[in-house]
Amino acid sequence: MKTLIIIPCYNEQETITTLYDEIREKTSYDVVVINDCSTDDSRAILRDENIPHIDLPLNLGIGGAVQTGYRYALQNNYDIAVQLDGDGQHDPGQVHKIVAPIEQGTADLVIGSRYLDKVGFQSSAMRRAGIKFFKFLIYCLSGKRITDATSGFRAANRGVMQLFEKNYAKDYPEPESNMLAISNKLRVCEVPVTMRERQGGVSSIKALQPIYYMIKVSLGIIISSTMRVKITD
């Protein structure tokens, strides 16, 4: 199946070249980097290293960058879109794990979870607490257990791409979009992956934002549980 790896990029000058080279070494998939109006040297590096990319004219946030990637994938007739963070946390050598259930026809959206086998980098204690809360909230609303609701290591088929092209949160989008896929009767599953510590860049969740983050994402999950979107494929 025709597969595209989408890498949202905001100020990833420390990691983007190494990550792209690793993808080329470990996979045979196409790649597009969505440069979300970076203020460092990311744009120049992408150009000088001939890395396939799209330069956004203004900063849209992580959600807008990924949504751009999904739109590009749909317009270019890709069957599967893989989201892979630009900070080096996700191992390109494990992309085949999250693609396999879609290729086998058993899932529409596949999430790479660090908490199934519990190996590798497990994130901070505060982030783990938030993930456990989102797991509880999604289960209460849908009966579906998602152990790693904030994971940005995911694979989507065309039905999911169509859904996310129409509706995708601007920031902290993964928990909301997982709930949206579930509420629209799409098959969502997790596979175990090993994640690494961030190789560069900074988190989109700033030091003084955890309360805002929890409230915003919780409300987004609740709203997403009520949304129904027509999917043509």
N, C-alpha and C positions, 0 to 999 in steps of 0.2 A: 504494500500500500504506500502511496506517495506521502511522505512524512516531512514535516518542517519543524525545526527547532526554533522557537521564538525566545530571544533574550532581551528583556527590558533592561535598558542601560541608562543610569543617571550617575554621572561622576564615577565611572568604573575604570579610570585610566590605569590603575594598578593591576587589574586582573583580566581585562577584556581580551588582550592578545594571547595570553597564556591559555585562557579558557577556550578561545576559538581554535587554537592549535590542538588542544586536547580533544575537542569535539571531532576535528578532522582526523585525528589519530585513532579515536576509539569508535567512531560511527561513520556510516555512509550517508547520513541524512543531510538534507539542505538546511541552511541556517540563515536567519535574518535577525540582525540586531536592531532594536528600536531605540534610537538615541533620543531620550526625552529632554532635549534642550540642555544637555550637560554644560556645566560652567567650567569644567576642567579641560584637559586635553583629549577627552574621549573622542570627540568628533574628528580631530586631526589624525588620531591614531587609526580610527576606523577607515578613514580615507587613505592614509599613507600605506596601511597594511592590506588594502584591497579586501576588507571584510565586508560582505554584503550587509547593507544597513539602510534604514530609513531615518532621516533627520526630521524630527517634529519641529514645527516653527515656533512652538511655545511649550512650556512644561505642562503636561497633562496629568502627571502623577502616575504611579505604578499601574493603576487600573486602566487609564487611557492608553498607556504604552502597550500593555498586553492586548487590549481590545483592538488597537491598530494592527497588531500582529495577527489576530484572529481574522480581521477583515482582509488582510493581505493573503492569508492562507486560503480563505474562501474564494477570493477573486482569482487566485492562481491554481484552483482546483486540487488543493491538497486534501487527502483523506484523513490525515491525523496531524494535529498540532501539539507539539510538546512545549510546555513552558519550563524554562530553566533560568534560574537567577544568574545575574551577571557578577555576583560577588565571590563565586568559586565554591559555594557551599554544596552545590549539587554535582555529583560525579557523572560526567557524560557516559562513562562506562556502564552505568546502570540504566540508561535510557531504555534499553531493550526490555527491561522488566516492566516498565509502566506502559510501553507500547503493546506488549504481547496480548493482554486481555482484549484490547480493541481489535487487533489483527485476528484473534480467535473468535470474535463476535460475541463475547460474553460480557462486555461492559461498554458504556458510552463515555464515561469520565473515570480516569484512573488516577488516584492520588498516591504519591510515594510517601510512605509513613516511616518515620524514624522510631516510632513507638510500638511497632509490632514485634520486631526482634530485639529492640532496645540495645542496639550496638551503635558505635560511633558517637558523634557529638549530639547531645540531648538538649541543648539550649539552656538558658538561664532558669533559675527556680521560678522567677516571676512569670516568665513566658510560659513555662510548663503549667503553672497554675491557671493562666488564662486559657490555654489550650484545653485543659480539663474542663473548665467551665463551658467553653463552646461545645465540647463533646457532649456534655450534659444537656445543654440547651437544644442542640440539634436533635438529640435523641428524644427529648420531651416533645418536640414539635413534629417529629417524623417517624420515630421508632427506629431510625437508622443510626448505627454507631460509626462515627468518624473519629479515629484516634488522633489524627494529626490535621486538624481543621485549618491550620494556618499554613500548611505546606504549600510552597510555590512550585514544587516539582510535580507536574501533572501532565497528563496526556488526554486529549479530547478528540472525539470524532466529529464529523461534519454537523450532526444534529446539535451537539454541545456548542460548537463554534457559532452556529446560527443563533443559538440562545444567548451566548455571551456577547455576540456582536451587537445585539439589540439592548441588552441589559447587563451592565457591569459596573460595580462600585468604583469610584475614583481612587480611593485609598483603602488599604487593608482589605482587598477584595475577596480573598480566598474563602473565608468562612461563609460570607454572604452568597457567593456564587455556588459553593457546594450545596447550600440549602436550596438555592434556586433550581439547580439541576434535579435535586431530589423531589422537590415539590412539583416539577414538571414531568415526573414519572420516567426520568432517565436513569439508566443503570449506573450507579456510582459504586466503585469498590476501591479498596486500598491494597497496595502491595508493599512488602518490607523493603526499605532502602537504607543505606548507610550514608549519613550526611557528614559533612566536614565543617570545621569552624570557618567563619567568614575569612576570606583571604585578603579582603580590602574593602574600602568604602565604609559607609555608616548605615545603621538601621534607619528605616523610615519611621520607627516609633521612638520619638525623642524621650529624654530622661524624665521630663515633666508631663508626659502625655498618657500614661497608662490608664488613668481613670476615664479620660476622654475616649481613648481607644476602646475600652471595654463597653462603655455605654453606647457609642456609635455602632460598633460591630454587633452588639446584642440587638439593638433596634433594627439594624439591617437584616439580621438573620430572621427576626420575627416577621418583618415586612416581606422578605423573600419567600417565606413559607406560604404566603397567601397569593403570590403572583403566578399567573398562568400565561404562557407565551406560545403563540402558534409557531410551529416549526415545520417548514415545508418538506425537508428531506426525511 
